[in-house]
Structures are given as C-alpha cells and as structure tokens.
Amino acid sequence: MIFTDYDRFKGFIGSFPVILPEELLLIRNKALLDHVPIIRDDTQRLMALLMQEKRPERILEIGTAVGFSALLMAQFDTALKELVTIENYEPRIRQAKENFSRSNAPISLRCGDAKEILLTIEGSFDFVFIDAAKAQYPDYLKLIRPHLSDGALIVADNILQEGRILEPKEALCRRDRTIHKRIREYLRLVMEDQALFSTLLPVGDGLALSVYQGNSIS
Ligand SMILES: C[S@@+](CC[C@H](N)C(=O)[O-])C[C@H]1O[C@@H](n2cnc3c(N)ncnc32)[C@H](O)[C@@H]1O
C-alpha cells in the first residue's frame, strides 16, 4: 500500500481538530507531553459528534488513562446520567481522579482489571467505548454483551494498530502477534454477529463501530 496519499489525507482531516474547552485542552496537552495514549484529534471530533447525535444516558468506557476521553464525552453529551470508566494503572488512576474532581460530570471511576470489573457492573449502557488492553477486546465484548441496551453503540479504538493489522502475523514480534490475532478476532465477531451491525472507519488509529440491534435478533 502507498501510504503517502493516505498520510496527506489524514493530515488534511487532522487539520480540523475539535475545539476543546480550556480545561480539556490542558489535560490533552499534558497527556501528550507525558506520553499517555489518548484518543487522537480526529477521533475526538467523531466522538464529540456521536455524543451530540446519540445523547447516551449511560456510557461505559474501558480504559480511562487520565480521564481525557471520559471528560470529552461528558462535555458533549447533554443527556448523560452516568459514565462508568475503568482503569487499572495506579499513576493514571491518581491523575484521572484529580481531573474528574475539577468537573461536575457524573463520572464513576472503577479501579482494577477491566475483565474483573466488567463482571461486577450493573444495569445497561447505551454507549460503550473500548480502549484498554487490545488483546482483550473479544473478552470485553462477551462481558459487555448482557449490558447493552437495544440500539447501544459500541466504539472500539486502535483496530488498525498503526497499519500492523494489515501485515501477515509472521512479520510481527510476539507481543504484536497476540494483539493482531485478538483484534482480528474482535473484528470477525462484530462483523459476523447477527445482533450487531458494524462498520470500520480509518479515523485515528482505526475505529470499529457496532450498533446492538437487540435481544430479539441474537
Ligand atoms: C489508550 S489508553 C485509554 C485512553 C483514554 N480512553 C483516552 O482516550 O483518554 C488505555 C488505558 O487502558 C488501561 N488498561 C490497559 N489494560 C487494562 C486492564 N486490563 N484493565 C484496566 N485498564 C487497562 C491502560 O492502563 C491505559 O491507561
């Protein structure tokens, strides 16, 4: 594949970043300085648009980092009643708590391993953002399934893995091979599941969007 045109195309799209309020801009800039992986600028714009279009009442986020995407979603979602977000890395938990404390958004941070926390969550969600351990995406999907309301939207980030998803697995190091296999498995699951309607977008590092069409179909 020739990446030159693709990179120019991405650069052009990236030249229209979402306008962030000052507080979020500071969190974004600090995260970038500290090498904390947060959603990319073009992903931010899409997430903000999805929030305004869908106006979810209950959001589940897997992978908080320092709380940037949670606060972004809360900022643009005028119907939000609760956003549950999960993180297991102590230094980021501390920073996320601090960032959330300066906001009035109804965010509950659950600390610990995502798969364990997902076994304990209650109620249903109308928007799920998957952005934690890439090798665990298929497990997350199974665990969130009973908590999806009809019409729920699932967004999974980093499905392109900077282009590595296109490579034959033999060309990758052992760790990347596992991620490669598990993300491909996730994509197969969401594309083949009759109860989900999914599409893939080359936004940011690649997004899989899936709409849960309800229990009657599964
Ligand atoms: C890409 S970052 C999340 C970025 C965040 N969504 C944002 O855009 O602001 C992924 C986060 O998932 C966390 N994570 C990775 N594996 C996890 C696990 N097994 N349980 C909980 N959190 C995990 C990492 O510590 C990291 O902070």
PDBQT file of the ligand as one rigid body, heavy atoms in Angstrom, charges set to zero:
ROOT
HETATM    1  C1  LIG A 301      -5.360   4.062  25.268  1.00  0.00    +0.000 C 
HETATM    2  S1  LIG A 301      -5.420   4.284  26.976  1.00  0.00    +0.000 S 
HETATM    3  C2  LIG A 301      -7.015   4.978  27.243  1.00  0.00    +0.000 C 
HETATM    4  C3  LIG A 301      -7.106   6.369  26.745  1.00  0.00    +0.000 C 
HETATM    5  C4  LIG A 301      -8.399   7.082  27.091  1.00  0.00    +0.000 C 
HETATM    6  N1  LIG A 301      -9.551   6.332  26.632  1.00  0.00    +0.000 N 
HETATM    7  C5  LIG A 301      -8.407   8.454  26.431  1.00  0.00    +0.000 C 
HETATM    8  O1  LIG A 301      -8.547   8.495  25.209  1.00  0.00    +0.000 OA
HETATM    9  O2  LIG A 301      -8.277   9.461  27.140  1.00  0.00    +0.000 OA
HETATM   10  C6  LIG A 301      -5.664   2.658  27.547  1.00  0.00    +0.000 C 
HETATM   11  C7  LIG A 301      -5.733   2.562  29.060  1.00  0.00    +0.000 C 
HETATM   12  O3  LIG A 301      -6.213   1.263  29.395  1.00  0.00    +0.000 OA
HETATM   13  C8  LIG A 301      -5.566   0.842  30.578  1.00  0.00    +0.000 C 
HETATM   14  N2  LIG A 301      -5.606  -0.614  30.659  1.00  0.00    +0.000 N 
HETATM   15  C9  LIG A 301      -4.857  -1.489  29.956  1.00  0.00    +0.000 A 
HETATM   16  N3  LIG A 301      -5.154  -2.746  30.308  1.00  0.00    +0.000 NA
HETATM   17  C10 LIG A 301      -6.117  -2.666  31.265  1.00  0.00    +0.000 A 
HETATM   18  C11 LIG A 301      -6.829  -3.623  32.019  1.00  0.00    +0.000 A 
HETATM   19  N4  LIG A 301      -6.589  -4.924  31.866  1.00  0.00    +0.000 N 
HETATM   20  N5  LIG A 301      -7.736  -3.188  32.909  1.00  0.00    +0.000 NA
HETATM   21  C12 LIG A 301      -7.986  -1.860  33.066  1.00  0.00    +0.000 A 
HETATM   22  N6  LIG A 301      -7.344  -0.900  32.380  1.00  0.00    +0.000 NA
HETATM   23  C13 LIG A 301      -6.414  -1.295  31.486  1.00  0.00    +0.000 A 
HETATM   24  C14 LIG A 301      -4.140   1.385  30.421  1.00  0.00    +0.000 C 
HETATM   25  O4  LIG A 301      -3.502   1.499  31.673  1.00  0.00    +0.000 OA
HETATM   26  C15 LIG A 301      -4.364   2.707  29.721  1.00  0.00    +0.000 C 
HETATM   27  O5  LIG A 301      -4.371   3.783  30.627  1.00  0.00    +0.000 OA
ENDROOT
TORSDOF 0
